Amino acid sequence: MTGKRLPVVNESKPLTAIERRKQSRKRLPPWFKTYLPTGDAQIAFNGVRGNVQEHKLSTVCQEAQCPNIHDCWGRGTATFMVAGEECTRACRFCAVGTVKSPPPLDIDEPENLAEAVDLMGVTHAVITCVNRDELPDGGAAHYRSCLEAVHTRRPDVGLEFLCSDLDGNLEALATLLVGLELRVFAHNVECVPRLDSVVRDHRASFQQSLKILKEAKRIRPDILTKSSIMVGVGETNEEVVEAMKLLREVDVDLLTIGQYLAPSPRHLAVDRFPEPDVFSKWDECARELGFKAVACGPLVRSSYRAGLLYEEANGGPVTLTYGEP
């Protein structure tokens, strides 16, 4: 009897760390669902998408494949990243590339950003950035130039800046904020304090983030401050509540809490998927603690419905109600 020889399988060969992570990745729970916009929101989304395609614009919303892109664009909010595509830090949760010596800042970026925001036709723009630890001011002067250029071209567009921790440089923070036209200054603590060394780069810490948020409020008490917590990285429910209390101690106004999803098997693995009713309890607790507006849910990201969150803080309707996607 003849036939093809079967390949020999080496069953003793150990799996690589990446292969083990792939095998152990948790499946998404059934409550992870997104919904397409309808009515006026659908019209608004189509308009923004049409502008993006026509002018070949780039946003974080697209590049990060955010599950909320229909929701946010349909509500007039979009997010843009400045200061390059590579970060000087290596946080274990983040998909952005890491490099010790990034390329020089683009001197044309402020005007190019302003044009993109203008052409896109949004009403609330979130500008975020990579860490630029190699710069003496952490990039603060450049960030300010970007925000000023957008405001000059489109003074009707609300601006929110999601900032790095500037390596704790409070003078640089003042350079950025004093006299700047801005609705919201945001900086994310990312995780509960105990997990700093597990989740974040060694140059970042919950305490340093609190210092930046506290000083931002001192410099500009007229603008709203905001932060975000990821869950599913090893924290307990009680630690999330304690983290919220610490944020309120430095007078943070706006809070988002969302589920961490690993960008790839190379990144920090998801520890758990808290159920929607847990998010609901955190939402209730955050409001009791005095946050002016809260978005808390599995699919929430730091810039989720950012324009609505700002409006809620100023007397508008609740940004996210329990039972929504």
C-alpha positions in Angstrom: 0.0 0.0 0.0 1.4 3.4 -1.0 0.4 6.9 -0.1 1.7 10.3 0.8 3.7 10.5 4.0 2.0 12.5 6.7 4.0 15.4 8.2 5.6 14.7 11.5 4.2 17.0 14.2 6.6 17.9 17.0 4.3 17.9 19.9 7.1 18.7 22.4 7.8 22.1 20.8 6.8 24.8 23.4 4.5 27.6 22.4 5.9 31.1 22.2 4.6 33.8 24.5 2.6 35.3 21.7 1.0 31.9 20.8 0.1 31.3 24.4 -1.6 34.7 24.6 -3.5 34.1 21.4 -4.8 30.8 22.8 -5.9 32.4 26.1 -7.6 35.5 24.7 -11.0 35.9 26.1 -14.0 36.1 23.8 -16.1 39.3 23.7 -19.2 39.0 25.8 -22.6 39.3 24.2 -23.2 42.9 25.4 -20.4 44.2 23.1 -22.6 45.5 20.3 -22.5 48.8 18.4 -25.5 50.3 16.5 -25.6 52.3 13.3 -27.0 55.8 13.6 -30.4 56.6 12.2 -32.3 59.8 11.2 -30.4 63.1 11.8 -27.4 61.2 13.3 -27.1 59.1 10.1 -27.2 62.3 7.9 -24.6 63.9 10.1 -22.4 60.8 10.0 -22.7 60.6 6.2 -21.7 64.3 5.9 -18.6 63.9 8.0 -17.6 60.7 6.3 -18.1 62.3 2.9 -15.8 65.2 3.9 -13.2 62.8 5.2 -13.2 60.8 2.0 -13.3 63.8 -0.4 -10.4 65.5 1.3 -8.4 62.4 2.3 -8.4 63.4 5.9 -7.0 61.3 8.7 -8.4 60.9 12.3 -7.7 58.8 15.3 -11.3 57.5 15.0 -10.4 55.7 11.7 -6.8 54.7 12.5 -7.7 53.2 15.9 -10.8 51.4 14.3 -12.9 52.8 17.1 -16.2 51.0 17.5 -17.9 54.3 18.3 -17.0 56.1 15.1 -20.6 56.1 13.8 -21.9 57.4 17.1 -19.4 60.2 17.6 -19.3 61.4 14.0 -23.1 61.3 13.9 -23.0 63.7 16.9 -20.4 66.0 15.4 -17.3 64.9 17.4 -14.0 63.7 16.0 -10.5 63.0 17.4 -7.2 64.0 15.9 -3.6 63.2 17.1 -0.7 65.6 16.8 3.1 65.5 17.3 3.7 62.4 15.3 2.7 58.7 15.0 5.3 57.3 17.5 5.5 57.8 21.2 8.5 57.9 23.5 6.7 55.7 26.0 5.9 52.0 26.0 2.6 51.5 27.9 1.5 47.9 27.7 -2.1 48.7 26.6 -1.4 51.1 23.8 -1.2 50.3 20.0 0.9 53.4 19.2 4.4 52.6 18.2 7.3 53.4 20.5 10.6 55.1 19.6 13.3 56.8 21.8 14.1 59.6 19.3 11.0 60.5 17.2 11.3 62.7 14.1 11.2 66.5 14.6 7.9 68.1 15.0 6.1 69.2 11.8 6.0 73.0 11.7 3.2 72.8 9.2 1.0 70.6 11.5 -0.9 73.4 13.2 -2.2 74.8 9.9 -2.8 71.3 8.4 -4.8 70.3 11.5 -6.9 73.5 11.3 -7.7 72.8 7.7 -8.7 69.2 8.5 -11.0 70.2 11.3 -12.5 72.9 9.1 -13.1 70.5 6.1 -14.4 67.8 8.3 -17.3 69.9 9.5 -17.4 68.8 13.2 -18.7 70.9 16.1 -16.4 69.5 18.8 -12.8 68.5 18.1 -10.7 66.4 20.5 -7.0 66.9 19.9 -4.7 64.3 21.5 -1.0 63.7 21.3 1.8 61.2 21.8 4.3 61.6 24.6 7.4 63.6 23.5 9.7 63.2 26.4 12.7 64.1 24.4 11.5 67.7 24.1 12.3 70.1 27.1 8.6 71.2 27.3 7.2 67.8 26.3 5.7 69.4 23.2 3.6 71.9 25.1 4.4 74.9 22.8 3.6 72.8 19.7 0.3 71.6 21.2 -0.7 75.2 21.9 0.1 76.2 18.4 -2.1 73.4 17.0 -5.0 74.4 19.2 -4.6 78.1 18.4 -4.5 77.4 14.7 -7.8 75.5 14.9 -9.5 78.2 16.9 -8.3 80.9 14.6 -9.8 79.1 11.6 -12.9 77.8 13.2 -13.7 79.7 16.4 -17.2 78.1 16.5 -15.7 74.6 17.0 -15.4 73.5 20.6 -11.9 72.3 21.5 -10.9 69.6 23.9 -7.2 68.7 24.5 -6.3 65.2 25.7 -2.8 65.8 27.0 0.2 63.7 28.0 1.6 64.2 31.5 4.4 66.4 30.1 6.7 64.4 32.3 5.3 66.3 35.3 6.6 69.7 33.9 4.2 72.2 35.5 5.9 75.2 33.8 5.3 73.6 30.4 1.6 73.0 31.4 1.3 76.7 32.2 2.8 77.6 28.8 0.1 75.4 27.2 -2.9 76.6 29.2 -2.6 80.2 30.2 -4.9 82.3 28.0 -5.7 79.3 25.7 -9.2 79.1 24.1 -10.3 75.7 25.4 -13.4 73.9 26.6 -11.9 70.8 28.2 -8.4 69.8 29.4 -8.2 66.0 29.6 -5.5 63.7 30.9 -6.1 60.0 31.5 -5.0 58.2 34.6 -5.7 55.0 32.6 -5.8 52.5 35.5 -6.1 52.3 39.3 -2.9 53.3 41.2 -1.9 49.7 42.1 -1.6 48.8 38.5 0.6 51.6 37.3 3.7 49.4 36.9 1.7 46.7 35.1 -0.2 48.9 32.6 1.7 52.1 32.1 5.3 53.1 31.1 7.6 53.5 34.1 7.7 57.3 33.6 4.0 57.5 34.2 2.1 57.2 37.5 -1.3 57.9 39.0 0.2 60.5 41.3 1.9 62.3 38.5 -1.3 62.3 36.5 -3.2 63.7 39.5 -0.5 66.5 39.8 -1.1 67.5 36.2 -4.9 67.5 36.6 -4.7 69.5 39.9 -2.4 72.1 38.4 -4.5 72.4 35.3 -7.5 73.3 37.4 -5.5 75.7 39.4 -4.2 77.5 36.3 -7.6 77.5 34.5 -10.5 77.1 37.0 -12.7 78.3 34.1 -12.3 75.2 32.0 -13.4 71.6 32.6 -10.9 68.9 33.5 -11.5 65.3 32.5 -9.9 61.9 33.0 -10.5 58.3 32.0 -10.1 54.8 33.6 -9.8 51.5 31.7 -11.2 48.4 33.4 -10.3 44.8 32.7 -6.6 45.2 33.5 -6.6 43.6 36.9 -8.4 46.0 39.2 -11.2 45.3 41.6 -14.5 47.1 41.7 -13.6 48.8 45.0 -10.3 50.1 43.5 -12.2 51.8 40.7 -14.3 53.6 43.3 -11.2 54.7 45.2 -9.6 55.9 41.9 -12.7 58.0 41.3 -12.5 59.5 44.8 -8.8 60.5 44.1 -9.8 62.2 40.9 -12.6 64.2 42.7 -10.1 65.3 45.3 -8.3 67.2 42.6 -11.6 68.6 41.3 -11.8 66.6 38.0 -15.1 67.5 36.4 -15.7 64.8 33.7 -15.1 61.1 33.9 -15.2 58.2 31.4 -14.9 54.5 32.3 -14.6 51.9 29.6 -13.6 48.3 28.9 -9.9 47.7 27.9 -9.5 45.6 24.8 -6.0 44.3 23.9 -4.9 45.8 20.5 -3.0 42.5 19.8 -1.7 39.4 21.5 1.6 41.3 22.1 -0.2 43.7 24.4 -1.5 43.4 28.0 -4.1 40.6 28.2 -7.7 41.4 29.2 -8.3 40.3 32.8 -12.1 40.4 32.9 -15.2 41.9 31.3 -17.3 43.6 34.0 -21.0 43.2 33.2 -23.1 46.3 32.2 -24.8 46.5 35.6 -21.3 47.0 37.2 -20.7 49.9 34.9 -24.1 51.3 35.9 -23.1 51.2 39.6 -19.8 53.0 38.8 -21.8 55.6 36.9 -24.1 56.1 39.9 -21.2 56.3 42.3 -19.4 58.8 40.1 -22.4 61.1 40.0 -22.8 60.9 43.8 -19.1 61.8 44.2 -19.8 65.1 42.3 -18.6 64.6 38.7 -20.4 67.0 36.5 -20.8 64.5 33.6 -20.1 60.8 33.3 -19.9 58.3 30.4 -19.5 54.8 31.8 -20.0 51.6 29.8 -18.2 48.7 28.1 -17.7 50.5 24.8 -16.9 53.9 26.2 -13.5 55.4 25.3 -11.9 58.6 26.6 -13.2 60.7 23.8 -16.6 59.0 23.7 -19.4 61.5 22.9 -17.0 64.2 24.0 -19.2 67.1 22.8 -22.2 65.7 24.6 -20.2 65.2 27.8 -19.3 68.9 27.7 -22.9 69.8 27.2 -24.1 67.6 30.0 -21.6 69.4 32.4 -23.3 72.6 31.4 -26.8 71.5 32.0 -27.5 69.4 29.0 -29.0 65.9 28.9 -27.2 62.9 30.3 -24.6 61.7 27.9 -25.1 57.9 28.3 -28.0 56.2 30.1 -28.0 52.7 31.4 -29.3 50.2 28.8 -27.7 52.1 25.9 -25.0 50.3 23.8 
